[in-house]
Structures are given as C-alpha cells and as structure tokens.
Amino acid sequence: MRITSKGQVTIPQDIRKQFGLRPGSEVEFVAKKNTLELRAHKKRRSAFESWLASARGSAKAGVTTAKMMSLTRGED
C-alpha cells in the first residue's frame, strides 16, 4: 500500500466490509511506540440522538404511501 502525494491511502475492500467502513466514515490514527493503528472513530451520541436513533422507524401508520398521497390530494 502506498501513500499518495496528498497523504491518502486506500483501505482494502474486504477490510472496509469487515469493519463497516463506508464513504463518510470517520477513522483515526493512533501512534503507539513503533506502530501506527487505524481505528474506526466512534462518534459519541447525545441523549437525544440516541433516543432518536432508537425511535426511528417505530411509527406504524398502517396506511400505504399511495393511500397517503391520494388523501393529501383530496382524492377518494
């Protein structure tokens, strides 16, 4: 693996999949004695962000998108 002139490296696809790294994922470099570690950076969530993540997708309207669209358009 080589470092580009801009200081970039490509993380191999199998490693990205193994650790769930996607475009926009944050990573950090940690220097330890004679080694350098690359770690997935875990973003700390606020209490609200944690609640919101747990609530996401939990509302069930029981109405299809097509029915909702017809209701908002005033169609019967």
N, C-alpha and C positions, 0 to 999 in steps of 0.2 A: 504494500500500500504506500502510495506517495502523497506528500502534501503538495497542493497546488501553490502557485505564486501568490494566491490570495489567502493561504493558510487553511485551505479546506481539505477535508478527507471524505471519501465515500465509505459509508458503513455498509458492509455486505448485506444483501437482501435477507439471507437466512437469519442473520443476527437481528436485523430490524424486525422481522416477523416474531422471533423468539421473545423479544423484549417489548413488543407492541409499539415500536417507534414508527411514527407516521410523519408526513410533512407537517411542520409546525411544532413537532415535539421538542421539548427543551431538554438539553443534556448539559452536563457539567464535567469539567476536567478536574481531577484531584491528583496533586503531586504527592507521592509518598516515597521518601528516600530516593531509590534509583528507579522507580517505576512511575508510570502515569496511568491513571484509571479514567475511563469514560463512564459516567453514570447517567442513567435516566434521571432527570430532575423532577422530583415530585413537588408539584405546586400545592401549597397549603391552601385549603379552602376555609372561607369564613363560615360561621354557623349558618348564615342564610344560604350560602352557596351549597353547603351540604344538604340542607333541608330541600332546596330547590331540586338538586340532583335526585334525591330520593323520591320526590313528588312527581317528577317528570314522567308523563305517560300514564299516570294513575287515574286521570279523569276519564270516565266512560260515558259518553253522551247517548249511546245507543241509536244514534242517527247516522246514516251514511253521508258521505260527502255530497253525493248527488242530491239527496233529500234536503240537506242543509242549504245547498245552492238554490234549489227551487224555492225553499222557504224565504230566503233572503231576496229573491227576485219577485216574490209575490205570486208565484205560480202555484197551482193546486195539483 
